[in-house]
Structure formats: C-alpha cells, structure tokens
C-alpha cells in the first residue's frame, strides 16, 4: 500500500510541476507569427505596439510559443548597449566662393596622400579677397573606418546664434550624397548661455564630409570632432503624440502606457516664435519622487525668412512611466494647454530557436513573469554579427490582440496549487502514520 501511495504522490508532484509551466494564456496579449528564410533561428523586430503591451520595462515578459504551447528559447538584441563609441578630431578645410547665396558649390583643387588623407584644399580660381566668402567646410574622415554617429562642432564667438547647413558625404570627392541638414546654436538667455553643438549623423561610413551654409557665411570652426561606433545601433521608434495635462502654469505632465526606456522626446511647439528653457523629470509611479532627466532650450523661431526648430530632448534611457516638464516662463511659456509629447524608444529584436511544430505565437504582458532570455552566444553557439544578419525572418501574421493585463499571481489565491499542496501534505502525513504504526506493531515470536 505504501508503494501505491508513493506512486500517487509522484504523479501529483509531476502534475504540480507541469501546472507551473508558462502558457500563452498567462499573457495579456498575443499574435501569431509567420516565418520565412532559413531556420532554425529566426529574428523578429518587436513593433512598438508589442513594447507598449509589455508590463516590464526590460521586456522580461516576452515569450514565443509553438503550436503545442511550449516556450521557445530566445534572446533579446539591444545593439545600442553593445556599441563601442570613440571620439576623434577631424581636420577641416574652409571652402570659399564668390557669394553666399548657395546657388553654386565652391570649386576646389584637392591634394591628398596615397592613403586618401587630405593635404591641401584650394579654390579653383584666384578670387579677390574682398569678394571671398567662406561658404562651408570640407572634413577629412578617411582615417575612421567605423560608422559615423555624431558631429560635434565649436566655432568662433563672434558668430553666436543659429548655424544651419547641409551635410553631404563622399568617398571619392567627386560624387556626393545628401546626409540631410545640421543645425547648431549658441544663445544667451537670462544671464545663461545655452549651446547646442551636436549634430546627429545617419550612422554610415564615409571618407569625406562637406558642410555648406546657405544664406549666411560659414563661421570659423575652432573644433571639429566626430563620434563613431563599431556596431550599428538599432533605430529609434517614435510613438504617436500623447496628450498631457496641466499641473500648474508652466508645469505639464504625461502618463505613458507602461514603463519604458525612453531615449528621446519631442515636445509640440504650437506657436511660432516660441522660446522655452525647460527641465524634464520622470518617475515610474506616483509613489516615487521626480528625478531630473534632461534640460535644454526648446524654440521655434524665424530667422532670415526660414523657420528653425529645436523641439527634442535627449534622455538617458532610464525606465519611466510618468513625465513632467518644468518651463521657465520668462521665455513666454508654451501656452495654457499642455503640449502633445511623442517619445522614442530603441528598437528591439527578438531571436528565437524554433522547436516543435508551427504556428508560433508571440505573447507579452505578464507582470509576474521572470526573465527567460539567453545571450546570443548561448542561443547561437557559433554566433557572429554576420550570422545574425543571415538568420530567417519572423513577422506578425495577424492582429495584435490587446487584452486586459494579467493580474500578478501573488495578488490572488491559486486554488489549484493550494489543493495540490494539501493533497501532498495529507499524503506525507498518511505515510508517516503508516510507518509509525508498523514500528509499534509487536514482532511475532519465533
């Protein structure tokens, strides 16, 4: 009888263990996945809707299940955390033209070394000194082989104000491709000096950069630095504008859908000629004190017939769910209504090992789930960046179902677990009683 009871208890323990395994029903949101390409590893870029459905800022509650409801081994890729950034000084050569209208590109004669390093840059023709205007700068980045992420400039003090220019890249000094526009500024406001010296670059490699000012002469650059990285960061993903509320004049707040590692925000500037020194604070819930995240100068101004705008603030990437903006109203403020706010988070990729039969399901939204992701080198034994680029692809293959969030398991009573434990304890007690009874039974005399 003891043997039968032991087998029964072992079966109950097995059932209890199986009952504790995660299932798709434990998560508040899910969607089927379609896979293509060569497996068994597949990579999926998590849409912003998925990140907003997570109940944990580090995405510990993201899972992939197969058709049998079995969880799949996976890794989360956040390349921005793996970047190796370096800062280098660039040599700059001024570019001169007859005027500063920007209709023509300055012609130059270039002398370079065998490695492509610029030695000398001279105008194509001899121009009278009285009509020469510095139109821009040619920058030599031939010694940097990594993708360029950020340009950091400094210039002579007599050119305070806004500096706006186009950015072009080339590998041969003959064919140029646009890298957009840059804007830096040095302003004095209320006995304070505000500088914006950084320009974000596309994160690509190039040998030469050309900066051309339009409608104004280029300043004398006193320092030219570039920040490069040895791995391409994943792009930022922007949200839709989020409505805010007014705390008091000059103070606004926003409630995010969940705690997120925000890296940048964009504040709506409704009225032209707005100027606002601001400080941004954040916290995860109303029980915490506000922590400073960023300070800066927001503006939407008209200069030389063109509108210049600075409406973004860079954040350190801490998890926050509530934001508060303090505005110095000596600049005129941002109006009686709270401006709309958009936030940007770093795109996240999920790589999983497909085991079992499809279809596979992506599930997210469980505040009590524990982190289960592996490192890429563990998930893919012969991992390399080139290998990651050649993996199969997964994508959402249906509507992302946003269901009410799953309540933490600790918040309620799990009657199934209580019943199993009760049966186990009763079984142990029965075994103890039987053993005690056998020990007290008199031994028969021979």
C-alpha positions as CSV (number, residue, x, y, z in Angstrom):
1,X,0.0,0.0,0.0
2,X,2.9,2.3,0.7
3,X,4.3,1.8,-2.8
4,X,0.9,2.7,-4.4
5,X,0.7,5.8,-2.3
6,X,4.2,6.8,-3.2
7,X,3.4,6.5,-6.9
8,X,0.3,8.6,-6.5
9,X,2.3,11.3,-4.7
10,X,4.9,11.3,-7.5
11,X,2.2,11.7,-10.1
12,X,0.8,14.7,-8.1
13,X,4.2,16.3,-8.0
14,X,4.6,15.9,-11.7
15,X,1.2,17.5,-12.3
16,X,2.1,20.3,-10.0
17,X,5.3,21.0,-11.9
18,X,3.5,20.9,-15.2
19,X,0.9,23.2,-13.9
20,X,3.5,25.8,-13.1
21,X,4.9,26.0,-16.6
22,X,4.1,29.1,-18.5
23,X,1.4,29.0,-21.2
24,X,0.1,31.6,-23.8
25,X,-3.0,32.1,-21.6
26,X,-0.7,33.6,-18.9
27,X,0.0,36.7,-21.0
28,X,-2.4,39.5,-21.8
29,X,-1.6,40.0,-25.5
30,X,-0.5,37.7,-28.3
31,X,-0.4,37.3,-32.1
32,X,0.6,34.5,-34.5
33,X,3.9,34.6,-36.3
34,X,4.8,33.8,-39.9
35,X,8.4,32.7,-40.5
36,X,10.4,32.7,-43.7
37,X,14.0,32.0,-44.7
38,X,16.5,29.5,-43.3
39,X,16.0,28.3,-39.7
40,X,16.1,27.1,-37.1
41,X,16.8,30.6,-35.7
42,X,14.5,33.4,-36.6
43,X,14.7,37.1,-35.8
44,X,11.7,39.4,-35.2
45,X,11.8,43.2,-34.7
46,X,9.3,43.9,-31.9
47,X,6.8,46.5,-33.1
48,X,6.1,49.5,-30.8
49,X,2.6,48.0,-30.0
50,X,4.3,45.0,-28.5
51,X,6.7,47.1,-26.4
52,X,3.7,49.1,-25.1
53,X,1.9,45.9,-24.2
54,X,4.8,44.7,-22.0
55,X,4.4,45.0,-18.3
56,X,8.1,45.0,-17.6
57,X,10.4,47.7,-18.9
58,X,13.2,45.2,-19.8
59,X,10.7,43.0,-21.7
60,X,11.1,40.1,-19.3
61,X,7.5,39.1,-20.1
62,X,8.0,38.5,-23.8
63,X,7.7,34.8,-24.9
64,X,7.4,32.7,-28.1
65,X,5.3,29.5,-28.0
66,X,4.9,26.7,-30.6
67,X,1.7,25.0,-31.6
68,X,1.8,22.8,-28.5
69,X,2.1,25.8,-26.2
70,X,5.8,25.1,-25.4
71,X,8.0,28.1,-24.8
72,X,10.9,28.6,-27.2
73,X,14.5,29.6,-26.3
74,X,15.1,33.2,-27.2
75,X,17.4,36.2,-26.9
76,X,16.8,40.0,-27.0
77,X,19.1,42.1,-29.1
78,X,19.8,45.6,-27.9
79,X,22.7,46.6,-30.0
80,X,22.8,50.1,-28.6
81,X,24.1,48.6,-25.4
82,X,26.9,46.8,-27.2
83,X,28.3,49.9,-29.0
84,X,31.9,50.8,-28.6
85,X,31.9,54.5,-29.2
86,X,35.0,56.6,-29.9
87,X,35.6,60.3,-30.3
88,X,38.1,61.6,-32.9
89,X,39.2,65.1,-34.1
90,X,38.8,65.8,-37.8
91,X,40.9,68.1,-40.0
92,X,38.8,70.8,-41.7
93,X,39.4,72.8,-44.8
94,X,37.4,76.0,-45.5
95,X,35.5,76.3,-48.8
96,X,35.3,79.8,-50.4
97,X,33.0,81.1,-53.1
98,X,32.1,84.5,-54.6
99,X,28.9,84.9,-52.6
100,X,26.9,83.0,-50.0
101,X,23.7,82.5,-51.9
102,X,24.2,78.8,-52.1
103,X,23.3,78.5,-55.8
104,X,26.7,77.0,-56.7
105,X,29.1,74.7,-54.9
106,X,32.6,76.0,-54.4
107,X,35.1,74.6,-56.8
108,X,38.3,73.3,-55.2
109,X,41.6,71.7,-56.1
110,X,42.4,68.8,-53.7
111,X,45.8,67.3,-52.9
112,X,45.7,64.1,-51.0
113,X,48.2,61.4,-49.8
114,X,48.3,57.8,-51.1
115,X,46.0,56.8,-48.2
116,X,43.4,59.4,-49.1
117,X,44.2,61.8,-46.3
118,X,43.6,65.4,-47.4
119,X,46.8,67.5,-47.5
120,X,45.6,70.7,-49.1
121,X,42.3,72.2,-50.5
122,X,42.5,75.4,-52.6
123,X,39.9,77.4,-54.6
124,X,39.8,76.6,-58.3
125,X,40.4,80.2,-59.4
126,X,42.1,83.2,-57.9
127,X,39.4,85.4,-56.3
128,X,39.8,88.9,-54.9
129,X,40.0,88.8,-51.1
130,X,37.1,91.4,-50.9
131,X,34.6,89.0,-52.6
132,X,35.6,85.8,-51.0
133,X,33.0,84.3,-48.7
134,X,33.5,81.2,-46.6
135,X,30.7,79.0,-47.8
136,X,31.4,75.9,-45.8
137,X,33.9,73.3,-44.7
138,X,35.4,70.1,-46.1
139,X,36.1,67.5,-43.4
140,X,38.6,64.6,-43.7
141,X,37.2,61.4,-42.1
142,X,39.3,59.0,-44.2
143,X,41.1,57.6,-41.1
144,X,37.8,56.5,-39.5
145,X,36.5,53.2,-40.7
146,X,33.5,52.8,-38.4
147,X,30.1,54.3,-39.0
148,X,29.8,58.0,-38.0
149,X,27.1,58.7,-35.4
150,X,27.5,62.3,-34.3
151,X,29.3,65.5,-35.3
152,X,30.4,67.9,-32.6
153,X,31.4,71.5,-33.6
154,X,32.7,74.6,-32.0
155,X,33.1,78.0,-33.6
156,X,34.4,81.5,-33.0
157,X,32.4,83.6,-30.5
158,X,31.6,86.4,-33.0
159,X,29.2,84.1,-34.8
160,X,26.7,83.4,-31.9
161,X,23.2,82.5,-32.8
162,X,22.0,79.7,-35.2
163,X,24.2,77.9,-37.7
164,X,22.3,75.9,-40.3
165,X,24.0,73.9,-43.0
166,X,23.6,70.9,-45.4
167,X,25.6,67.8,-44.9
168,X,27.0,65.7,-47.8
169,X,29.2,62.6,-47.8
170,X,31.6,61.2,-50.4
171,X,34.2,58.5,-50.8
172,X,36.0,60.0,-53.8
173,X,35.4,63.8,-53.6
174,X,33.5,63.6,-57.0
175,X,30.2,62.0,-56.1
176,X,28.3,63.4,-53.1
177,X,25.2,62.0,-51.4
178,X,23.0,64.0,-49.0
179,X,23.0,63.3,-45.3
180,X,20.3,65.8,-44.5
181,X,20.8,69.1,-42.7
182,X,22.5,70.1,-39.5
183,X,21.8,72.9,-37.0
184,X,23.9,74.1,-34.1
185,X,23.4,77.1,-31.9
186,X,24.9,79.3,-29.2
187,X,22.5,81.6,-27.4
188,X,22.5,83.8,-24.4
189,X,19.3,83.9,-22.4
190,X,18.5,85.4,-18.9
191,X,22.2,85.5,-17.9
192,X,22.6,81.9,-19.0
193,X,24.5,80.6,-22.0
194,X,22.9,77.7,-24.0
195,X,24.8,75.7,-26.5
196,X,23.8,73.0,-29.0
197,X,26.9,71.8,-30.6
198,X,26.0,68.2,-31.7
199,X,24.6,67.1,-35.0
200,X,23.3,63.5,-35.4
201,X,24.6,61.7,-38.5
202,X,23.0,58.7,-40.3
203,X,25.3,56.1,-38.8
204,X,27.1,55.2,-42.0
205,X,30.7,55.2,-43.1
206,X,32.3,57.8,-45.4
207,X,35.7,59.2,-46.1
208,X,34.8,62.9,-46.5
209,X,32.1,65.3,-45.3
210,X,31.1,68.6,-46.8
211,X,29.2,71.2,-44.8
212,X,27.7,74.1,-46.8
213,X,26.0,77.1,-45.3
214,X,23.1,78.7,-47.2
215,X,22.2,82.4,-46.9
216,X,24.9,83.2,-44.4
217,X,28.7,82.9,-44.2
218,X,30.2,79.9,-42.5
219,X,31.8,80.6,-39.2
220,X,35.4,79.8,-38.3
221,X,35.3,76.3,-36.8
222,X,37.7,76.0,-33.9
223,X,37.0,72.4,-33.1
224,X,35.7,69.5,-35.2
225,X,35.0,66.1,-33.6
226,X,33.1,63.1,-34.7
227,X,31.8,60.2,-32.7
228,X,31.8,56.8,-34.3
229,X,30.7,53.3,-33.3
230,X,31.8,49.9,-34.2
231,X,28.3,48.4,-34.4
232,X,25.3,49.8,-36.0
233,X,22.7,50.8,-33.3
234,X,19.1,49.8,-33.9
235,X,16.9,52.8,-34.9
236,X,14.6,54.7,-32.6
237,X,10.9,54.0,-32.9
238,X,8.6,57.0,-32.3
239,X,5.2,56.9,-30.7
240,X,2.1,58.9,-31.7
241,X,1.6,62.2,-30.0
242,X,0.4,61.8,-26.4
243,X,-1.9,64.3,-24.7
244,X,-0.8,65.8,-21.4
245,X,-2.3,67.6,-18.5
246,X,-1.5,70.9,-16.8
247,X,-0.3,70.7,-13.2
248,X,0.0,74.5,-12.8
249,X,1.1,77.3,-15.1
250,X,4.5,76.3,-16.6
251,X,4.2,72.7,-15.5
252,X,2.9,69.8,-17.6
253,X,2.7,66.0,-17.1
254,X,2.2,62.9,-19.3
255,X,1.2,59.3,-18.3
256,X,2.8,56.6,-20.5
257,X,1.1,53.3,-21.2
258,X,3.8,51.4,-19.4
259,X,7.3,51.9,-18.0
260,X,9.6,52.4,-21.0
261,X,13.3,53.1,-21.5
262,X,12.8,56.4,-23.3
263,X,15.8,57.8,-25.2
264,X,14.3,61.0,-26.8
265,X,11.1,63.1,-26.5
266,X,9.6,65.6,-28.9
267,X,7.5,68.5,-27.5
268,X,4.9,70.1,-29.7
269,X,5.5,73.8,-30.2
270,X,2.2,75.1,-31.5
271,X,3.0,78.8,-31.8
272,X,5.7,80.4,-34.0
273,X,8.4,82.4,-32.2
274,X,8.3,80.2,-29.1
275,X,11.3,80.1,-26.8
276,X,11.3,78.0,-23.6
277,X,14.2,76.9,-21.3
278,X,12.9,73.6,-19.9
279,X,13.7,70.8,-17.5
280,X,12.2,67.3,-17.9
281,X,11.7,65.0,-15.0
282,X,10.5,61.4,-14.7
283,X,9.4,58.6,-12.4
284,X,7.9,55.1,-12.6
285,X,4.8,55.7,-10.4
286,X,3.3,58.4,-8.2
287,X,4.9,56.9,-5.0
288,X,8.3,57.9,-6.2
289,X,9.9,61.4,-6.2
290,X,10.6,63.1,-9.5
291,X,14.1,62.6,-10.9
292,X,15.7,65.0,-13.4
293,X,16.2,63.5,-16.8
294,X,17.2,66.3,-19.2
295,X,17.5,70.1,-19.6
296,X,17.5,72.2,-22.7
297,X,16.2,75.1,-24.7
298,X,13.1,74.5,-27.0
299,X,12.4,77.0,-29.7
300,X,10.5,77.6,-32.9
301,X,11.9,80.8,-34.4
302,X,12.0,82.6,-37.7
303,X,15.5,83.7,-38.9
304,X,16.3,85.0,-42.3
305,X,12.9,84.1,-43.7
306,X,13.3,80.5,-42.5
307,X,11.9,78.7,-39.5
308,X,14.4,77.0,-37.2
309,X,13.1,74.5,-34.7
310,X,14.5,72.6,-31.7
311,X,11.7,70.6,-30.2
312,X,13.5,67.5,-28.9
313,X,15.3,66.5,-25.7
314,X,17.7,63.6,-25.2
315,X,17.1,61.3,-22.2
316,X,19.4,58.8,-20.6
317,X,17.2,55.8,-21.3
318,X,16.0,55.1,-17.7
319,X,12.6,53.3,-17.3
320,X,9.9,55.9,-16.7
321,X,6.1,55.9,-16.9
322,X,5.4,59.5,-15.9
323,X,7.0,62.6,-17.3
324,X,6.9,66.2,-16.1
325,X,8.1,69.3,-17.9
326,X,9.1,72.5,-16.0
327,X,9.1,75.5,-18.2
328,X,10.9,78.8,-17.4
329,X,8.1,81.2,-18.4
330,X,10.5,84.1,-18.8
331,X,10.7,83.0,-22.4
332,X,7.0,83.3,-22.9
333,X,6.0,79.7,-22.0
334,X,4.3,77.1,-24.1
335,X,0.7,78.2,-23.7
336,X,-2.2,77.5,-21.3
337,X,-2.8,74.0,-22.7
338,X,-0.4,71.1,-22.3
339,X,1.6,70.4,-25.5
340,X,1.5,67.0,-27.0
341,X,4.5,64.8,-26.4
342,X,6.0,62.0,-28.6
343,X,8.5,59.6,-27.2
344,X,11.1,57.4,-28.9
345,X,12.5,54.0,-27.6
346,X,15.2,51.9,-29.1
347,X,14.0,49.2,-31.5
348,X,14.4,45.7,-30.0
349,X,14.9,42.5,-31.9
350,X,13.9,39.0,-30.6
351,X,15.8,36.0,-31.9
352,X,14.3,32.6,-31.1
353,X,15.1,28.9,-31.8
354,X,12.2,27.2,-33.5
355,X,11.4,23.9,-31.7
356,X,8.4,21.8,-32.4
357,X,5.6,22.5,-34.9
358,X,4.3,25.8,-36.1
359,X,2.4,28.1,-35.9
360,X,4.4,30.0,-33.5
361,X,2.9,32.7,-31.2
362,X,4.4,35.8,-29.7
363,X,3.0,36.6,-26.3
364,X,3.6,39.5,-23.9
365,X,2.1,41.1,-20.9
366,X,2.7,39.3,-17.6
367,X,3.9,41.3,-14.6
368,X,4.9,38.2,-12.6
369,X,6.9,36.6,-15.4
370,X,10.6,36.0,-14.7
371,X,13.4,36.8,-17.2
372,X,14.0,33.8,-19.5
373,X,16.1,35.3,-22.3
374,X,19.5,33.9,-23.1
375,X,22.5,35.7,-24.5
376,X,23.0,35.5,-28.3
377,X,26.3,33.5,-27.9
378,X,24.4,30.9,-25.8
379,X,21.4,30.7,-28.1
380,X,23.6,30.5,-31.3
381,X,26.8,28.6,-30.4
382,X,28.7,29.9,-33.4
383,X,27.3,33.4,-33.2
384,X,28.8,36.3,-35.2
385,X,27.3,39.6,-36.4
386,X,27.4,38.2,-40.0
387,X,25.5,35.1,-38.8
388,X,22.8,37.3,-37.2
389,X,22.3,39.1,-40.5
390,X,21.6,35.9,-42.3
391,X,19.0,34.4,-40.0
392,X,15.4,33.6,-41.0
393,X,12.8,36.3,-40.5
394,X,9.6,36.3,-38.4
395,X,6.8,38.8,-38.6
396,X,3.4,39.3,-37.0
397,X,0.8,37.3,-39.1
398,X,-2.4,38.7,-37.7
399,X,-4.0,41.3,-35.5
400,X,-2.2,42.1,-32.3
401,X,-4.8,41.4,-29.6
402,X,-4.6,43.8,-26.7
403,X,-6.4,42.1,-23.8
404,X,-6.7,43.3,-20.2
405,X,-3.4,42.8,-18.5
406,X,-2.8,39.6,-16.5
407,X,-3.0,40.2,-12.7
408,X,0.1,39.2,-10.8
409,X,-0.3,35.7,-9.5
410,X,0.7,36.8,-6.0
411,X,-2.4,39.1,-5.8
412,X,-4.9,36.2,-5.7
413,X,-5.2,32.7,-4.3
414,X,-4.2,29.9,-6.7
415,X,-6.7,27.3,-5.5
416,X,-5.2,24.6,-7.8
417,X,-1.8,25.0,-6.2
418,X,-3.4,25.0,-2.7
419,X,-5.3,21.8,-3.4
420,X,-2.2,20.1,-4.7
421,X,-0.2,21.1,-1.7
422,X,-2.9,19.9,0.6
423,X,-3.0,16.5,-1.1
424,X,0.8,16.3,-0.9
425,X,0.8,17.1,2.8
426,X,-2.0,14.7,3.6
427,X,-0.1,12.0,1.7
428,X,3.0,12.7,3.7
429,X,1.1,12.6,6.9
430,X,-0.5,9.3,5.9
431,X,2.9,7.8,5.1
432,X,4.2,8.9,8.4
433,X,1.2,7.4,10.3
434,X,1.6,4.1,8.5
435,X,5.3,4.0,9.2
436,X,4.7,4.8,12.9
437,X,2.0,2.0,13.0
438,X,4.4,-0.5,11.5
439,X,7.1,0.4,14.0
440,X,4.7,-0.1,17.0
441,X,3.4,-3.4,15.8
442,X,4.9,-6.2,18.0
443,X,7.3,-8.5,16.4
444,X,5.9,-12.1,16.3
445,X,7.8,-14.6,18.5
446,X,9.6,-17.4,16.7
